[in-house]
Amino acid sequence: MHTETIPNNVKEQINKAATKRTRTTYIIYLCIKRIKKLSFLHILSKIIPNFAPLLE
């Protein structure tokens, strides 16, 4: 019976990649959550200073 074993260094690399991906995903999730908390128009008014008059 033939069983294939994955070398430890490869396992470590896979784990590191998975951890990095999870951390990045979580950071992006937190950023999106924070952006949703702020109102969209408030963000626009920061980006485009003359945005408020355009709404009228």
Biopython code that builds the backbone (N, CA, C, O; Angstrom):
import numpy as np
from Bio.PDB.StructureBuilder import StructureBuilder

atoms = [
    (1, "MET", "N", (0.839, -1.200, 0.000)),
    (1, "MET", "CA", (0.000, 0.000, 0.000)),
    (1, "MET", "C", (0.874, 1.251, 0.000)),
    (1, "MET", "O", (1.810, 1.373, 0.790)),
    (2, "HIS", "N", (0.554, 2.170, -0.894)),
    (2, "HIS", "CA", (1.377, 3.378, -1.044)),
    (2, "HIS", "C", (0.646, 4.597, -0.470)),
    (2, "HIS", "O", (-0.447, 4.943, -0.919)),
    (3, "THR", "N", (1.254, 5.234, 0.514)),
    (3, "THR", "CA", (0.660, 6.473, 1.058)),
    (3, "THR", "C", (1.639, 7.616, 0.838)),
    (3, "THR", "O", (2.833, 7.486, 1.106)),
    (4, "GLU", "N", (1.125, 8.727, 0.351)),
    (4, "GLU", "CA", (1.965, 9.884, 0.067)),
    (4, "GLU", "C", (2.004, 10.792, 1.295)),
    (4, "GLU", "O", (0.965, 11.173, 1.835)),
    (5, "THR", "N", (3.209, 11.129, 1.721)),
    (5, "THR", "CA", (3.329, 12.021, 2.881)),
    (5, "THR", "C", (3.784, 13.398, 2.420)),
    (5, "THR", "O", (4.613, 13.524, 1.519)),
    (6, "ILE", "N", (3.238, 14.412, 3.041)),
    (6, "ILE", "CA", (3.601, 15.791, 2.718)),
    (6, "ILE", "C", (4.726, 16.202, 3.673)),
    (6, "ILE", "O", (4.575, 16.081, 4.888)),
    (7, "PRO", "N", (5.839, 16.682, 3.142)),
    (7, "PRO", "CA", (6.942, 17.109, 4.010)),
    (7, "PRO", "C", (6.505, 18.231, 4.964)),
    (7, "PRO", "O", (5.627, 19.030, 4.638)),
    (8, "ASN", "N", (7.128, 18.274, 6.133)),
    (8, "ASN", "CA", (6.757, 19.263, 7.143)),
    (8, "ASN", "C", (6.901, 20.703, 6.658)),
    (8, "ASN", "O", (6.052, 21.547, 6.946)),
    (9, "ASN", "N", (7.992, 20.986, 5.911)),
    (9, "ASN", "CA", (8.186, 22.365, 5.447)),
    (9, "ASN", "C", (7.068, 22.797, 4.497)),
    (9, "ASN", "O", (6.685, 23.967, 4.480)),
    (10, "VAL", "N", (6.550, 21.869, 3.717)),
    (10, "VAL", "CA", (5.426, 22.177, 2.819)),
    (10, "VAL", "C", (4.167, 22.442, 3.643)),
    (10, "VAL", "O", (3.406, 23.365, 3.352)),
    (11, "LYS", "N", (3.957, 21.621, 4.676)),
    (11, "LYS", "CA", (2.802, 21.828, 5.564)),
    (11, "LYS", "C", (2.866, 23.210, 6.206)),
    (11, "LYS", "O", (1.858, 23.910, 6.294)),
    (12, "GLU", "N", (4.075, 23.599, 6.658)),
    (12, "GLU", "CA", (4.259, 24.909, 7.290)),
    (12, "GLU", "C", (3.922, 26.032, 6.313)),
    (12, "GLU", "O", (3.245, 26.995, 6.672)),
    (13, "GLN", "N", (4.398, 25.900, 5.075)),
    (13, "GLN", "CA", (4.126, 26.920, 4.056)),
    (13, "GLN", "C", (2.631, 27.036, 3.788)),
    (13, "GLN", "O", (2.103, 28.139, 3.647)),
    (14, "ILE", "N", (1.953, 25.898, 3.719)),
    (14, "ILE", "CA", (0.500, 25.892, 3.487)),
    (14, "ILE", "C", (-0.209, 26.586, 4.648)),
    (14, "ILE", "O", (-1.114, 27.394, 4.438)),
    (15, "ASN", "N", (0.209, 26.264, 5.878)),
    (15, "ASN", "CA", (-0.395, 26.885, 7.059)),
    (15, "ASN", "C", (-0.167, 28.389, 7.087)),
    (15, "ASN", "O", (-1.074, 29.159, 7.401)),
    (16, "LYS", "N", (1.071, 28.805, 6.752)),
    (16, "LYS", "CA", (1.388, 30.240, 6.733)),
    (16, "LYS", "C", (0.510, 30.961, 5.717)),
    (16, "LYS", "O", (-0.043, 32.023, 6.003)),
    (17, "ALA", "N", (0.387, 30.379, 4.534)),
    (17, "ALA", "CA", (-0.422, 30.986, 3.473)),
    (17, "ALA", "C", (-1.878, 31.094, 3.914)),
    (17, "ALA", "O", (-2.530, 32.113, 3.685)),
    (18, "ALA", "N", (-2.382, 30.036, 4.548)),
    (18, "ALA", "CA", (-3.772, 30.028, 5.010)),
    (18, "ALA", "C", (-3.984, 31.087, 6.087)),
    (18, "ALA", "O", (-4.995, 31.789, 6.080)),
    (19, "THR", "N", (-3.030, 31.203, 7.014)),
    (19, "THR", "CA", (-3.131, 32.193, 8.094)),
    (19, "THR", "C", (-3.117, 33.601, 7.521)),
    (19, "THR", "O", (-3.909, 34.454, 7.922)),
    (20, "LYS", "N", (-2.206, 33.837, 6.575)),
    (20, "LYS", "CA", (-2.088, 35.169, 5.963)),
    (20, "LYS", "C", (-3.386, 35.528, 5.244)),
    (20, "LYS", "O", (-3.873, 36.654, 5.340)),
    (21, "ARG", "N", (-3.938, 34.549, 4.519)),
    (21, "ARG", "CA", (-5.180, 34.784, 3.780)),
    (21, "ARG", "C", (-6.323, 35.084, 4.746)),
    (21, "ARG", "O", (-7.120, 35.990, 4.507)),
    (22, "THR", "N", (-6.402, 34.328, 5.829)),
    (22, "THR", "CA", (-7.463, 34.533, 6.824)),
    (22, "THR", "C", (-7.339, 35.914, 7.446)),
    (22, "THR", "O", (-8.332, 36.626, 7.598)),
    (23, "ARG", "N", (-6.106, 36.292, 7.807)),
    (23, "ARG", "CA", (-5.869, 37.593, 8.426)),
    (23, "ARG", "C", (-6.265, 38.718, 7.469)),
    (23, "ARG", "O", (-6.932, 39.674, 7.866)),
    (24, "THR", "N", (-5.849, 38.596, 6.207)),
    (24, "THR", "CA", (-6.185, 39.607, 5.200)),
    (24, "THR", "C", (-7.694, 39.713, 5.030)),
    (24, "THR", "O", (-8.243, 40.814, 4.982)),
    (25, "THR", "N", (-8.364, 38.567, 4.940)),
    (25, "THR", "CA", (-9.825, 38.545, 4.792)),
    (25, "THR", "C", (-10.485, 39.242, 5.970)),
    (25, "THR", "O", (-11.429, 40.011, 5.788)),
    (26, "TYR", "N", (-9.998, 38.980, 7.171)),
    (26, "TYR", "CA", (-10.566, 39.572, 8.385)),
    (26, "TYR", "C", (-10.363, 41.085, 8.400)),
    (26, "TYR", "O", (-11.271, 41.831, 8.767)),
    (27, "ILE", "N", (-9.159, 41.545, 7.997)),
    (27, "ILE", "CA", (-8.877, 42.987, 7.946)),
    (27, "ILE", "C", (-9.822, 43.660, 6.952)),
    (27, "ILE", "O", (-10.385, 44.715, 7.244)),
    (28, "ILE", "N", (-9.993, 43.050, 5.778)),
    (28, "ILE", "CA", (-10.901, 43.606, 4.761)),
    (28, "ILE", "C", (-12.325, 43.655, 5.309)),
    (28, "ILE", "O", (-13.034, 44.642, 5.115)),
    (29, "TYR", "N", (-12.740, 42.591, 5.992)),
    (29, "TYR", "CA", (-14.074, 42.522, 6.601)),
    (29, "TYR", "C", (-14.269, 43.661, 7.599)),
    (29, "TYR", "O", (-15.316, 44.307, 7.614)),
    (30, "LEU", "N", (-13.253, 43.905, 8.435)),
    (30, "LEU", "CA", (-13.350, 44.991, 9.418)),
    (30, "LEU", "C", (-13.455, 46.353, 8.733)),
    (30, "LEU", "O", (-14.222, 47.214, 9.162)),
    (31, "CYS", "N", (-12.678, 46.538, 7.668)),
    (31, "CYS", "CA", (-12.718, 47.807, 6.925)),
    (31, "CYS", "C", (-14.101, 48.031, 6.329)),
    (31, "CYS", "O", (-14.653, 49.127, 6.434)),
    (32, "ILE", "N", (-14.664, 47.000, 5.705)),
    (32, "ILE", "CA", (-15.999, 47.108, 5.104)),
    (32, "ILE", "C", (-17.023, 47.426, 6.181)),
    (32, "ILE", "O", (-17.904, 48.263, 5.982)),
    (33, "LYS", "N", (-16.905, 46.754, 7.329)),
    (33, "LYS", "CA", (-17.826, 46.968, 8.437)),
    (33, "LYS", "C", (-17.762, 48.427, 8.906)),
    (33, "LYS", "O", (-18.788, 49.057, 9.160)),
    (34, "ARG", "N", (-16.535, 48.948, 9.013)),
    (34, "ARG", "CA", (-16.336, 50.328, 9.467)),
    (34, "ARG", "C", (-16.907, 51.314, 8.447)),
    (34, "ARG", "O", (-17.546, 52.301, 8.813)),
    (35, "ILE", "N", (-16.667, 51.031, 7.160)),
    (35, "ILE", "CA", (-17.178, 51.909, 6.099)),
    (35, "ILE", "C", (-18.705, 51.932, 6.116)),
    (35, "ILE", "O", (-19.319, 52.983, 5.935)),
    (36, "LYS", "N", (-19.313, 50.761, 6.336)),
    (36, "LYS", "CA", (-20.773, 50.695, 6.385)),
    (36, "LYS", "C", (-21.322, 51.523, 7.539)),
    (36, "LYS", "O", (-22.401, 52.105, 7.439)),
    (37, "LYS", "N", (-20.556, 51.570, 8.654)),
    (37, "LYS", "CA", (-20.987, 52.359, 9.808)),
    (37, "LYS", "C", (-21.085, 53.834, 9.429)),
    (37, "LYS", "O", (-22.052, 54.512, 9.780)),
    (38, "LEU", "N", (-20.083, 54.321, 8.714)),
    (38, "LEU", "CA", (-20.113, 55.718, 8.267)),
    (38, "LEU", "C", (-21.157, 55.814, 7.162)),
    (38, "LEU", "O", (-21.376, 54.857, 6.419)),
    (39, "SER", "N", (-21.781, 56.942, 7.062)),
    (39, "SER", "CA", (-22.767, 57.050, 5.986)),
    (39, "SER", "C", (-22.047, 57.247, 4.657)),
    (39, "SER", "O", (-20.994, 57.881, 4.601)),
    (40, "PHE", "N", (-22.611, 56.710, 3.608)),
    (40, "PHE", "CA", (-22.023, 56.787, 2.272)),
    (40, "PHE", "C", (-21.875, 58.238, 1.823)),
    (40, "PHE", "O", (-20.859, 58.608, 1.234)),
    (41, "LEU", "N", (-22.874, 59.049, 2.098)),
    (41, "LEU", "CA", (-22.825, 60.456, 1.697)),
    (41, "LEU", "C", (-21.730, 61.207, 2.447)),
    (41, "LEU", "O", (-21.104, 62.111, 1.893)),
    (42, "HIS", "N", (-21.502, 60.842, 3.690)),
    (42, "HIS", "CA", (-20.449, 61.476, 4.476)),
    (42, "HIS", "C", (-19.087, 61.209, 3.831)),
    (42, "HIS", "O", (-18.244, 62.102, 3.740)),
    (43, "ILE", "N", (-18.887, 59.971, 3.388)),
    (43, "ILE", "CA", (-17.633, 59.612, 2.711)),
    (43, "ILE", "C", (-17.506, 60.409, 1.414)),
    (43, "ILE", "O", (-16.443, 60.953, 1.112)),
    (44, "LEU", "N", (-18.595, 60.474, 0.653)),
    (44, "LEU", "CA", (-18.565, 61.231, -0.601)),
    (44, "LEU", "C", (-18.242, 62.699, -0.357)),
    (44, "LEU", "O", (-17.481, 63.302, -1.113)),
    (45, "SER", "N", (-18.813, 63.274, 0.688)),
    (45, "SER", "CA", (-18.569, 64.689, 0.964)),
    (45, "SER", "C", (-17.108, 64.926, 1.354)),
    (45, "SER", "O", (-16.583, 66.021, 1.150)),
    (46, "LYS", "N", (-16.454, 63.912, 1.911)),
    (46, "LYS", "CA", (-15.021, 64.026, 2.223)),
    (46, "LYS", "C", (-14.198, 63.961, 0.938)),
    (46, "LYS", "O", (-13.222, 64.693, 0.775)),
    (47, "ILE", "N", (-14.604, 63.079, 0.034)),
    (47, "ILE", "CA", (-13.870, 62.903, -1.225)),
    (47, "ILE", "C", (-14.115, 64.098, -2.149)),
    (47, "ILE", "O", (-13.179, 64.664, -2.715)),
    (48, "ILE", "N", (-15.387, 64.470, -2.291)),
    (48, "ILE", "CA", (-15.769, 65.586, -3.167)),
    (48, "ILE", "C", (-16.300, 66.714, -2.278)),
    (48, "ILE", "O", (-17.451, 66.666, -1.844)),
    (49, "PRO", "N", (-15.467, 67.734, -2.001)),
    (49, "PRO", "CA", (-15.874, 68.806, -1.085)),
    (49, "PRO", "C", (-17.172, 69.511, -1.501)),
    (49, "PRO", "O", (-17.941, 69.937, -0.640)),
    (50, "ASN", "N", (-17.419, 69.637, -2.798)),
    (50, "ASN", "CA", (-18.608, 70.361, -3.269)),
    (50, "ASN", "C", (-19.772, 69.422, -3.560)),
    (50, "ASN", "O", (-20.624, 69.734, -4.391)),
    (51, "PHE", "N", (-19.817, 68.297, -2.898)),
    (51, "PHE", "CA", (-20.846, 67.297, -3.185)),
    (51, "PHE", "C", (-22.206, 67.695, -2.635)),
    (51, "PHE", "O", (-23.223, 67.457, -3.285)),
    (52, "ALA", "N", (-22.245, 68.304, -1.438)),
    (52, "ALA", "CA", (-23.506, 68.661, -0.787)),
    (52, "ALA", "C", (-24.419, 69.517, -1.678)),
    (52, "ALA", "O", (-25.609, 69.220, -1.782)),
    (53, "PRO", "N", (-23.896, 70.572, -2.321)),
    (53, "PRO", "CA", (-24.782, 71.379, -3.190)),
    (53, "PRO", "C", (-25.389, 70.579, -4.349)),
    (53, "PRO", "O", (-26.472, 70.913, -4.831)),
    (54, "LEU", "N", (-24.702, 69.534, -4.792)),
    (54, "LEU", "CA", (-25.201, 68.727, -5.911)),
    (54, "LEU", "C", (-26.456, 67.948, -5.526)),
    (54, "LEU", "O", (-27.243, 67.569, -6.394)),
    (55, "LEU", "N", (-26.646, 67.708, -4.228)),
    (55, "LEU", "CA", (-27.807, 66.948, -3.766)),
    (55, "LEU", "C", (-29.093, 67.767, -3.854)),
    (55, "LEU", "O", (-30.187, 67.208, -3.938)),
    (56, "GLU", "N", (-28.957, 69.083, -3.835)),
    (56, "GLU", "CA", (-30.144, 69.948, -3.835)),
    (56, "GLU", "C", (-30.797, 70.024, -5.208)),
    (56, "GLU", "O", (-31.805, 70.709, -5.376)),
]
sb = StructureBuilder()
sb.init_structure("model")
sb.init_model(0)
sb.init_chain("A")
sb.init_seg("    ")
for serial, (resi, resn, name, xyz) in enumerate(atoms, 1):
    if name == "N":
        sb.init_residue(resn, " ", resi, " ")
    sb.init_atom(name, np.array(xyz, "f"), 0.0, 1.0, " ", f" {name:<3s}", serial, name[0])
structure = sb.get_structure()
